[in-house]
């Protein structure tokens, strides 16, 4: 039986044991408009060194992000807390799955030190799903935010969280820590959840984002999806309406890229013109900021996007000019 091995470490255990029995899927050739910069510059090496010295995990590596060369050259990295092993088995995701180990009590301080050394003005913190923990890891998120604030008070903090499904009180713990941006991705349209995101519930995720605004309206909320998984355009437009009903500020839309033959296949490469069309519609629906391109990812250009998001919200709150 074929297995998918972890290519990022020397660990010989299967990276995706739950996907090993699945038949191989064809990997489509990428179109000309999907091109990325290969990693390897001196600044990339410096970011890599700081990550390694502090024993940290990044989603940039674990999820095989195509933008790692560009981002690490700018000393931008998205830290993935609570280990490298996820309790879910989403069909699109390249993060290792299985039973995670115990939380590292020193991790919040390690992340804070790395943020300080990198001199980040904006940092993104994400995590694996930790369904094995009573609070889903909410308390750990709060500790990471607290330690970053202590070492780098001027740094703005964006978190990309799991859904905390069936974890009563977890969301309240994270919101009380007051991140600047609360991101939780829907990933795909509801009709695809059973095959793409089977451990999650679409309307629970919508409600999670809505609840953030109810608890603290000052926090920016953000969500993202991938396209190319077989969704219909009208489904994407309905998803936009669902997010706006939850008062989500920022929407990201990117092209799904298949990590291995054991993952969900790319059913279609969406053209740049179609992405531009989605962006236009999303702005018309009231999002403060939209990023919709083939290589858009949740954390790509996060710092620059946060500055635009803050400016756009401030502008929208200015009273209309009175014309005599």
C-alpha positions in Angstrom: 0.0 0.0 0.0 1.4 3.4 -0.9 2.0 6.0 1.8 2.7 9.7 1.6 5.9 10.4 3.6 6.9 13.6 5.4 9.4 15.2 3.1 10.2 18.1 5.5 11.8 16.0 8.2 13.7 12.7 8.7 10.6 11.2 10.3 9.8 8.0 8.5 6.3 7.7 9.7 3.5 8.4 7.2 2.7 12.1 6.8 -0.9 11.3 5.8 -1.9 7.8 7.0 -5.6 8.5 6.5 -4.9 9.3 2.8 -2.6 6.3 2.1 -5.5 4.1 0.9 -6.8 6.6 -1.5 -6.2 6.1 -5.3 -3.7 8.4 -6.8 -5.2 11.5 -8.4 -3.6 13.1 -11.5 -1.6 16.3 -10.8 -2.6 18.9 -13.4 0.1 21.0 -15.1 0.1 24.5 -13.8 -0.8 27.3 -16.3 1.6 30.0 -17.2 0.1 32.5 -14.9 1.1 30.5 -11.8 4.8 31.3 -11.3 6.7 31.7 -8.0 10.2 32.7 -6.9 12.4 29.8 -5.7 13.7 30.3 -2.2 17.4 30.6 -1.5 18.4 34.3 -1.0 20.6 35.5 2.0 17.5 37.1 3.7 15.6 33.8 3.2 18.5 32.0 4.9 18.4 34.4 7.8 14.7 33.9 8.3 15.3 30.1 8.1 18.0 30.3 10.7 15.9 32.2 13.2 13.0 29.8 12.8 15.4 26.8 13.3 17.2 28.3 16.3 13.9 28.8 18.1 12.6 25.4 17.3 9.5 26.8 15.6 7.1 25.4 13.0 5.9 27.5 10.1 2.8 26.9 8.0 4.9 28.2 5.1 6.8 24.9 5.1 4.2 22.5 6.5 1.5 23.5 4.0 4.0 23.8 1.1 3.0 27.5 0.5 4.1 28.6 -3.0 5.0 32.1 -1.7 7.7 31.0 0.8 10.6 32.4 -1.3 9.1 35.9 -1.5 7.8 36.0 2.1 10.9 34.7 3.8 13.1 37.0 1.8 11.1 39.9 3.4 11.5 38.2 6.8 7.8 37.4 6.9 6.9 34.0 8.3 3.6 32.6 9.5 4.2 30.7 12.7 2.2 27.5 13.3 1.8 26.8 17.0 0.9 23.7 19.0 3.0 21.3 16.9 3.1 20.1 13.3 0.5 17.4 13.6 -3.2 18.0 13.0 -6.1 16.0 14.3 -8.2 16.7 11.2 -7.7 15.1 7.7 -8.9 17.8 5.2 -8.5 16.6 1.6 -6.7 19.7 0.4 -4.2 20.1 3.2 -0.5 19.1 3.3 0.0 19.5 7.1 0.8 16.2 8.8 -2.1 14.4 10.4 -2.3 12.0 13.4 -2.2 12.2 17.2 -0.3 15.4 18.3 2.1 15.5 21.2 1.8 17.6 24.3 1.9 21.4 24.1 5.3 23.0 24.6 4.9 25.4 27.5 7.9 27.4 26.2 6.5 27.9 22.8 4.8 31.3 23.5 8.1 32.8 24.6 10.0 31.2 21.7 7.5 32.7 19.2 7.8 36.1 20.9 11.6 36.0 20.7 11.5 35.1 17.0 9.1 38.0 16.3 11.4 40.4 18.1 14.5 39.1 16.3 12.9 39.4 12.9 11.7 42.9 13.7 8.2 42.2 12.5 5.7 45.1 12.4 2.9 42.5 11.8 2.9 38.8 12.6 0.5 36.0 11.6 0.0 33.1 14.1 -1.9 30.0 13.0 -2.2 26.5 14.3 -3.0 22.9 13.6 -6.5 21.7 14.7 -6.2 20.3 18.3 -9.5 18.5 18.8 -7.6 16.5 21.5 -7.4 19.6 23.8 -10.3 20.6 26.1 -10.2 24.2 24.8 -8.9 23.4 21.3 -5.7 25.3 22.1 -7.5 28.6 22.8 -5.5 29.2 25.9 -2.2 28.6 24.1 -3.2 31.2 21.4 -3.9 33.7 24.2 -0.5 33.0 25.8 1.3 33.5 22.4 -0.5 36.9 21.9 0.4 37.9 25.5 4.1 37.1 25.1 4.4 38.9 21.7 2.7 42.0 23.2 5.2 41.9 26.1 8.3 41.8 23.8 7.0 43.7 20.8 4.2 46.0 21.9 4.2 47.9 18.5 3.7 44.7 16.5 0.2 44.1 15.2 -1.0 40.5 15.6 -3.1 38.5 13.2 -4.3 35.0 14.1 -5.6 32.3 11.8 -7.5 29.9 14.0 -9.2 26.5 13.8 -13.0 26.4 14.3 -13.0 25.4 18.0 -15.9 23.0 17.1 -17.6 21.7 20.3 -15.2 23.7 22.5 -17.4 25.8 24.7 -15.8 29.1 25.8 -12.7 28.7 23.6 -13.5 31.6 21.3 -14.1 33.9 24.2 -10.6 33.2 25.5 -9.0 34.1 22.2 -11.0 37.2 21.7 -10.2 38.4 25.2 -6.5 38.4 24.2 -7.4 41.1 21.7 -5.6 40.1 18.4 -5.8 42.9 15.8 -7.1 40.5 13.1 -9.1 37.3 13.7 -8.9 35.1 10.6 -10.8 31.8 10.2 -10.9 30.3 6.7 -14.1 28.7 5.2 -11.8 27.1 2.7 -14.5 26.2 0.2 -18.3 26.4 -0.5 -20.7 24.4 1.7 -21.5 21.8 -1.0 -17.8 20.7 -1.0 -17.4 20.3 2.8 -18.1 16.5 2.8 -15.2 15.8 0.4 -12.9 18.7 1.1 -13.3 19.7 4.8 -15.2 16.7 6.3 -14.3 17.5 10.0 -15.7 21.0 9.8 -19.2 22.5 9.6 -19.8 25.5 7.3 -22.4 27.3 9.3 -20.5 26.8 12.5 -17.5 28.6 10.9 -19.8 31.5 9.8 -21.2 31.7 13.3 -17.7 31.8 14.8 -16.8 34.8 12.7 -20.0 36.5 13.6 -19.5 35.9 17.3 -16.1 37.6 17.2 -17.7 40.8 16.1 -20.4 40.4 18.8 -17.7 40.0 21.4 -15.4 42.8 20.2 -16.4 44.9 17.2 -13.0 46.6 17.1 -11.3 43.3 16.0 -11.0 43.0 12.2 -12.3 39.7 10.9 -11.1 37.8 7.8 -11.8 34.6 5.9 -10.6 32.9 2.8 -11.4 30.2 0.3 -9.7 28.2 -2.4 -11.2 27.9 -5.9 -10.6 25.1 -8.4 -12.2 22.4 -6.2 -15.3 22.1 -8.3 -17.3 25.0 -6.9 -19.8 26.9 -9.0 -19.6 30.7 -9.4 -23.0 31.2 -7.8 -21.9 29.3 -4.8 -18.9 31.6 -4.3 -21.2 34.6 -4.5 -23.6 33.1 -1.9 -20.6 32.5 0.3 -19.7 36.2 0.0 -23.2 37.1 1.2 -22.9 34.7 4.1 -19.6 36.3 5.2 -21.0 39.8 4.9 -24.0 38.8 7.0 -21.4 37.9 9.7 -19.8 41.4 9.1 -16.5 39.9 7.9 -14.1 42.7 6.8 -11.6 41.0 4.6 -12.0 38.2 2.0 -9.1 36.2 0.4 -9.6 34.0 -2.7 -6.8 31.9 -4.1 -6.2 29.0 -6.5 -6.1 25.5 -4.9 -2.9 23.7 -5.7 -2.7 19.9 -5.1 0.1 19.0 -2.7 0.4 15.3 -3.7 -1.4 12.6 -5.7 -3.2 11.5 -2.6 -4.9 14.9 -2.2 -8.0 16.3 -3.8 -7.3 17.0 -7.5 -7.4 20.4 -9.0 -10.6 20.4 -11.1 -10.0 23.7 -12.8 -7.4 26.5 -12.9 -9.4 29.7 -12.5 -8.1 32.5 -14.8 -6.8 35.9 -13.6 -9.8 37.6 -15.2 -12.2 35.4 -13.2 -10.3 36.3 -10.0 -10.6 40.0 -10.9 -14.4 39.5 -11.4 -14.7 37.9 -7.9 -12.8 40.9 -6.5 -15.1 43.4 -8.1 -18.2 41.6 -6.9 -16.8 41.2 -3.3 -16.1 44.9 -3.0 -19.6 45.7 -4.3 -21.0 43.5 -1.5 -19.2 45.6 1.1 -15.9 44.0 2.1 -13.4 46.5 3.3 -10.6 44.6 1.6 -10.4 41.8 -1.0 -7.4 39.8 -2.2 -8.3 37.6 -5.1 -5.5 36.2 -7.3 -4.2 32.8 -8.3 -1.4 33.0 -5.7 -3.4 34.7 -2.9 -2.9 32.9 0.4 -4.3 33.9 3.8 -1.0 35.3 5.1 0.5 36.6 1.9 1.2 40.4 2.2 -0.6 40.3 5.5 1.2 43.3 6.9 0.6 45.5 3.9 -3.0 44.3 3.7 -3.6 45.1 7.4 -2.5 48.7 6.8 -4.9 49.0 3.9 -7.7 47.3 5.9 -7.4 49.7 8.7 -7.3 52.7 6.4 -10.3 51.5 4.4 -12.4 51.0 7.5 -11.5 54.4 8.8 -12.4 55.9 5.5 -15.8 54.2 5.4 -16.6 55.6 8.8 -16.0 59.2 7.8 -19.3 61.2 7.6 -20.4 61.9 4.0 -19.6 65.4 2.7 -22.6 67.7 2.8 -23.1 69.5 -0.5 -24.8 72.9 0.0 
